[in-house]
Amino acid sequence: MILEKEKMPKHIAIIMDGNRRWAKNKGLDPKLGHKEGAKVLEKIVRYANKIGLEYITVYAFSTENWKRAEDEVKTLMLLLQNYLDDYSKRADTENIRVKVIGDISALNTGMQKSIAKCMERTKDNTGVTFTIALNYGGRDEIVKAVKQIASNVKEGKLEVENITEETVSNNLYTAGIPDPDLLIRTSGEIRTSNFLPWQIVYSEFLFIEKNWPDFTESDLDEAIEVYMKRHRKFGAN
C-alpha cells in the first residue's frame, strides 16, 4: 500500500489487548498468547519503520497488571526481559530506536539492566522511535510530574505563574515525544485503561475487534487510512 507521507500520523499508540483471549480461544496456555503477541509486535514495529512512521508507543505492562496471578506476572516479566535482550540487536540493525517508559525503579535489577542496555544500544538510531510502556500508569505518571514541578517551585527553580501545559508535558515520561495522533486498541474493548491520559486528549481513537496476536500489517494500513479520512479540528470549527 502507498501512503501519503504528509497525511500519515506521526505517532501511533497501541493498547495490545487480547493475548490471553487469543490463547483461550485456541485452548492454549495464556503465556503462549503473550509469546505470539510479542512476535506480532516485532513485525508491526518493523513495518511501521518501513512505511516511515516516526513514533510507535505500546502498552506492554501496566501498574495495575501486578494484580494478575503471580505465575502469569512472572512469565510476562521473563518474556519482556528476554524480548528486550534479544530484540535490541535486531532493532539496532534495523535502525529502530527503543525507549522504555514507566516506573522502571520498581522492576528487578536484571530487567533494569536489560532496559538500559537496549536503550543505550539503539539511542542513536534514526528510524521509528519504538516506545514500550512498562510498569506504566497514566495517573501515576502525572502524579510524578506534579511532584517534580512542585519540587522545582520549592527549590526556587520555577515560579508558580510560569507553570504551563508545556511544563507538565516536559516532566512526563514522554518528554520530547509528540502526542499520539492515533490510538488503536485491539480485542474490542472500548476504554483507554490509564494509558497516556495527558497525551491522548486530541488523539483519534480506533477500536478493533481482533485480538492482538491476529493484528497484521494490513490492519495497520487500514487504521492509517481511517485516520487520514478524519478531520481533526482540535476544538476549532
Residue pairs with C-beta under 8 A, 6 or more apart in sequence:
1 218
1 221
3 51
3 52
3 221
3 224
3 228
4 228
5 52
7 228
8 51
8 52
8 53
8 224
8 227
8 228
9 53
9 180
9 181
9 182
9 204
9 224
9 227
10 53
10 54
10 55
10 178
10 181
11 53
11 54
11 55
11 56
11 57
11 177
11 178
11 179
11 180
11 181
11 182
12 48
12 53
12 55
12 56
12 57
12 180
12 181
12 182
12 183
12 184
12 220
12 223
12 224
13 56
13 57
13 58
13 59
13 180
13 182
13 183
13 184
13 195
13 196
13 199
13 200
13 203
14 44
14 56
14 57
14 58
14 59
14 183
14 184
14 185
14 186
15 58
15 59
15 183
15 184
15 185
15 186
15 189
15 192
15 193
15 195
16 37
16 41
16 58
16 59
16 60
16 186
16 212
16 215
17 185
17 186
17 187
17 189
17 211
17 212
18 33
18 186
18 187
18 188
18 210
18 211
18 212
18 213
18 214
19 30
19 33
19 34
19 36
19 37
19 211
19 212
19 213
20 30
20 33
20 34
21 33
21 187
21 211
22 33
22 36
22 37
22 211
22 212
22 213
22 214
23 29
23 30
23 31
23 32
23 33
23 34
23 36
24 30
24 33
25 211
30 72
31 72
31 75
31 76
31 79
33 213
34 75
34 76
34 79
35 79
36 213
37 212
37 213
38 79
38 83
39 213
40 212
40 213
40 214
40 215
41 58
42 87
42 90
43 217
44 56
44 215
44 217
44 220
45 56
45 91
45 96
45 128
45 130
46 94
46 96
47 217
47 220
48 56
48 128
48 130
48 220
49 94
49 95
49 96
49 127
49 128
53 128
54 128
54 129
54 178
55 128
55 129
55 131
55 177
55 178
55 180
56 128
56 129
56 130
56 131
57 101
57 130
57 131
57 132
57 133
57 174
57 177
57 180
57 196
58 130
58 131
58 132
58 133
59 133
59 136
59 193
59 195
60 80
60 132
60 133
60 134
60 136
61 76
61 77
61 80
61 102
61 133
61 134
61 135
61 136
62 133
62 135
62 136
62 137
62 193
62 194
62 195
63 102
63 103
63 135
63 136
63 137
63 140
63 194
64 137
64 193
64 194
65 73
65 76
66 73
68 76
77 107
77 108
77 111
80 111
80 134
81 110
81 111
81 114
84 98
84 100
84 111
84 114
84 115
84 117
84 118
85 114
85 117
85 118
87 98
87 118
88 98
88 117
88 118
88 121
88 122
89 121
91 97
91 98
91 118
91 121
91 122
91 125
91 130
92 121
92 122
92 125
94 127
95 125
95 126
95 127
96 122
96 125
96 127
96 128
96 130
97 122
97 123
97 124
97 125
97 126
97 127
97 128
97 129
97 130
98 118
98 119
98 122
98 130
98 131
98 132
99 119
99 129
99 130
99 131
99 132
99 177
100 115
100 118
100 119
100 131
100 132
100 133
100 134
101 131
101 132
101 133
101 134
101 136
101 141
101 173
101 174
102 133
102 134
102 135
102 136
102 137
102 141
102 173
103 135
103 136
103 137
103 140
103 144
104 111
104 112
104 115
104 134
104 135
105 112
106 135
107 115
107 134
107 135
115 134
129 177
131 174
131 177
133 195
133 196
136 173
136 195
137 194
138 194
138 195
138 196
138 197
138 198
139 194
139 197
141 172
141 173
141 198
142 168
142 172
142 197
142 198
144 171
145 168
145 171
145 172
146 168
148 171
149 158
149 163
149 167
149 168
149 171
152 158
153 159
153 160
153 163
158 167
168 198
169 175
169 198
172 198
172 199
174 196
174 199
179 199
179 200
179 201
179 202
179 203
180 196
180 199
180 200
180 203
181 203
181 204
181 227
181 232
182 203
182 204
182 205
182 206
182 223
182 224
182 227
183 192
183 195
183 196
183 200
183 203
183 204
183 205
183 206
184 206
184 207
184 208
184 223
185 191
185 192
185 205
185 206
185 207
185 208
186 208
186 210
186 211
186 212
186 215
187 208
187 209
187 210
187 211
187 212
188 207
188 208
188 209
189 207
190 207
192 200
192 205
202 232
202 234
204 227
204 230
204 232
206 223
206 226
206 227
208 215
208 219
208 223
210 219
